[in-house]
Amino acid sequence: MKSASQFQLKQSNSFNVASITPFIYQPASYSDLHELAGVVNQPFYILGEGSNTLFVEDEAPVIIRPDFKGIDIEETGEAYLVRVGAAENWHQLVTFCIEQGIYGLENLALIPGSVGAAPIQNIGAYGVEFADYCHEVEWFEFNSQSVKKLSRAECKFGYRDSIFKRELYNQGLIISVSFMFPKAWQAKLSYHGLDSLPEKVSAMEVMEQVIAIRESKLPDPDVLPNAGSFFKNPVIAEDQYQILKQKYPDMPFYPQDNKSVKLAAGWLIEHAGLKGFCRNGAGVHDKQALVLVNKLAASGKDISALAKYVQTRVLEKFGIELLPEVRIIAAKGEVELEGVEQ
Ligand SMILES: Cc1cc2nc3c(=O)[nH]c(=O)nc-3n(C[C@H](O)[C@H](O)[C@H](O)COP(=O)(O)OP(=O)(O)OC[C@H]3O[C@@H](n4cnc5c(N)ncnc54)[C@H](O)[C@@H]3O)c2cc1C
């Protein structure tokens, strides 16, 4: 198996923060996976492209970076079944599918990262989620050293959530993902920004529109290092929302199925007066307050200190605790934002 010691991860995370791992292992075959048995009995972190990861210490845990590649397509009368290796790039997959005449992922264009990370938080954008087209996830379980296939139902997908963040947390890794794309395709245009497109629009045009909107709103991590939305949109009880609404009638809200309401974390941060706020090189983006950026060679600690500050200010003003969407990684493995020593 490919591996390296004392590996610098600065180029392997979209915040572009420095952190050194004592060992990085890159399994690319089933036999490589069996060699991981002796690796996972110490603190470790599975890394894709690092676009949802913040390393907060000079030292990182042992890193496992799956390197399974390849795209296989099977066609039936009604659908395409597409199996994709975990290490393939997500946006390249979206583009490849559209070019092949396989539609469905166009609303998820330009989301950074690997295919293997997509099921973890059930990536979503513009009214579509990974789960909508997931057929099966191929999973290597460390304990039993066996390969399993999890159906979409077994993955228990939710808003930025799945079984991989819960029952199966740190129990294994994703080798590949299979998608089912029905040939009968209809554009999903309900989301603001896509609703101006004509009904007879092509998947390619939807993708181009999504790319244009994203490029106008979100900073490019290659230019201004960031990890997209730093916090999840909070979901609160209907009663709590009614009280807040009295005070903030303009506050955007999205009613959920179970008498709860989703709020826009970016709006809360902006209305806590933090849009554009910057400290020690780490900043709240001046166009989209939900995105924290590494403006001036900030360290992982500087960024986590800013995130904590944002969390505290929003809690003080609105009584709502924002929870990070980004994974916070110290030398001993994943930690809570609260646990990062400054
Ligand atoms: C500019 C920008 C915009 C973004 N926009 C969106 C958006 O619109 N919607 C959205 O949902 N997300 C968005 N994100 C977040 C990010 O793109 C996704 O979370 C993406 O899936 C991360 O992929 P990655 O390979 O970089 O994951 P990493 O950051 O490397 O890892 C993320 C998580 O996945 C786990 N993981 C990775 N690979 C595997 C594997 N093979 N097996 C098991 N576990 C694995 C890691 O352990 C970690 O818990 C955005 C990020 C950026 C920088």
The ligand as an SDF file (V2000), in Angstrom:
LIG
                    3D

 53 58  0  0  0  0  0  0  0  0999 V2000
  -16.4950   26.2150   -1.4950 C   0  0  0  0  0  0  0  0  0  0  0  0
  -17.1950   25.0430   -0.8650 C   0  0  0  0  0  0  0  0  0  0  0  0
  -18.5410   24.8480   -1.1190 C   0  0  0  0  0  0  0  0  0  0  0  0
  -19.2200   23.7640   -0.5540 C   0  0  0  0  0  0  0  0  0  0  0  0
  -20.5600   23.5910   -0.8490 N   0  0  0  0  0  0  0  0  0  0  0  0
  -21.2360   22.5360   -0.3370 C   0  0  0  0  0  0  0  0  0  0  0  0
  -22.6210   22.3430   -0.6620 C   0  0  0  0  0  0  0  0  0  0  0  0
  -23.2190   23.0790   -1.4290 O   0  0  0  0  0  0  0  0  0  0  0  0
  -23.2520   21.2780   -0.1010 N   0  0  0  0  0  0  0  0  0  0  0  0
  -22.6000   20.4000    0.7450 C   0  0  0  0  0  0  0  0  0  0  0  0
  -23.2530   19.4480    1.2080 O   0  0  0  0  0  0  0  0  0  0  0  0
  -21.2960   20.5580    1.0440 N   0  0  0  0  0  0  0  0  0  0  0  0
  -20.5940   21.6010    0.5320 C   0  0  0  0  0  0  0  0  0  0  0  0
  -19.2740   21.7860    0.8520 N   0  0  0  0  0  0  0  0  0  0  0  0
  -18.6040   20.8370    1.7660 C   0  0  0  0  0  0  0  0  0  0  0  0
  -17.8010   19.7300    1.0320 C   0  0  0  0  0  0  0  0  0  0  0  0
  -17.6740   20.0140   -0.3180 O   0  0  0  0  0  0  0  0  0  0  0  0
  -18.4710   18.3560    1.1980 C   0  0  0  0  0  0  0  0  0  0  0  0
  -18.6250   18.0440    2.5640 O   0  0  0  0  0  0  0  0  0  0  0  0
  -17.6610   17.2410    0.5360 C   0  0  0  0  0  0  0  0  0  0  0  0
  -18.4200   16.0510    0.5170 O   0  0  0  0  0  0  0  0  0  0  0  0
  -16.3260   17.0010    1.2240 C   0  0  0  0  0  0  0  0  0  0  0  0
  -15.5710   16.0940    0.4510 O   0  0  0  0  0  0  0  0  0  0  0  0
  -14.0530   15.8240    0.8150 P   0  0  0  0  0  0  0  0  0  0  0  0
  -13.5940   14.6690    0.0000 O   0  0  0  0  0  0  0  0  0  0  0  0
  -13.2750   17.0670    0.6540 O   0  0  0  0  0  0  0  0  0  0  0  0
  -14.1990   15.4120    2.3300 O   0  0  0  0  0  0  0  0  0  0  0  0
  -13.1830   15.5460    3.6220 P   0  0  0  0  0  0  0  0  0  0  0  0
  -13.2040   16.9540    4.0760 O   0  0  0  0  0  0  0  0  0  0  0  0
  -11.8630   14.9920    3.2070 O   0  0  0  0  0  0  0  0  0  0  0  0
  -13.9250   14.6060    4.6020 O   0  0  0  0  0  0  0  0  0  0  0  0
  -15.2380   14.9150    5.0440 C   0  0  0  0  0  0  0  0  0  0  0  0
  -15.7810   13.7510    5.8740 C   0  0  0  0  0  0  0  0  0  0  0  0
  -15.9060   12.5830    5.0620 O   0  0  0  0  0  0  0  0  0  0  0  0
  -15.1610   11.5120    5.6240 C   0  0  0  0  0  0  0  0  0  0  0  0
  -14.6750   10.7140    4.4890 N   0  0  0  0  0  0  0  0  0  0  0  0
  -14.0780   11.1740    3.3660 C   0  0  0  0  0  0  0  0  0  0  0  0
  -13.8620   10.1560    2.5170 N   0  0  0  0  0  0  0  0  0  0  0  0
  -14.3330    9.0260    3.1090 C   0  0  0  0  0  0  0  0  0  0  0  0
  -14.3770    7.6520    2.7330 C   0  0  0  0  0  0  0  0  0  0  0  0
  -13.9410    7.2090    1.5610 N   0  0  0  0  0  0  0  0  0  0  0  0
  -14.8950    6.7700    3.6260 N   0  0  0  0  0  0  0  0  0  0  0  0
  -15.3680    7.1840    4.8330 C   0  0  0  0  0  0  0  0  0  0  0  0
  -15.3440    8.4660    5.2390 N   0  0  0  0  0  0  0  0  0  0  0  0
  -14.8340    9.3840    4.3710 C   0  0  0  0  0  0  0  0  0  0  0  0
  -14.0840   12.1720    6.4570 C   0  0  0  0  0  0  0  0  0  0  0  0
  -13.6070   11.2970    7.4670 O   0  0  0  0  0  0  0  0  0  0  0  0
  -14.8530   13.3640    7.0160 C   0  0  0  0  0  0  0  0  0  0  0  0
  -15.6510   12.9590    8.1100 O   0  0  0  0  0  0  0  0  0  0  0  0
  -18.5460   22.8530    0.2860 C   0  0  0  0  0  0  0  0  0  0  0  0
  -17.1700   23.0450    0.5300 C   0  0  0  0  0  0  0  0  0  0  0  0
  -16.5050   24.1250   -0.0530 C   0  0  0  0  0  0  0  0  0  0  0  0
  -15.0390   24.2880    0.1840 C   0  0  0  0  0  0  0  0  0  0  0  0
  1  2  1  0
  2  3  1  0
  2 52  2  0
  3  4  2  0
  4  5  1  0
  4 50  1  0
  5  6  2  0
  6  7  1  0
  6 13  1  0
  7  8  2  0
  7  9  1  0
  9 10  1  0
 10 11  2  0
 10 12  1  0
 12 13  2  0
 13 14  1  0
 14 15  1  0
 14 50  1  0
 15 16  1  0
 16 17  1  0
 16 18  1  0
 18 19  1  0
 18 20  1  0
 20 21  1  0
 20 22  1  0
 22 23  1  0
 23 24  1  0
 24 25  2  0
 24 26  1  0
 24 27  1  0
 27 28  1  0
 28 29  2  0
 28 30  1  0
 28 31  1  0
 31 32  1  0
 32 33  1  0
 33 34  1  0
 33 48  1  0
 34 35  1  0
 35 36  1  0
 35 46  1  0
 36 37  1  0
 36 45  1  0
 37 38  2  0
 38 39  1  0
 39 40  1  0
 39 45  2  0
 40 41  1  0
 40 42  2  0
 42 43  1  0
 43 44  2  0
 44 45  1  0
 46 47  1  0
 46 48  1  0
 48 49  1  0
 50 51  2  0
 51 52  1  0
 52 53  1  0
M  END
$$$$
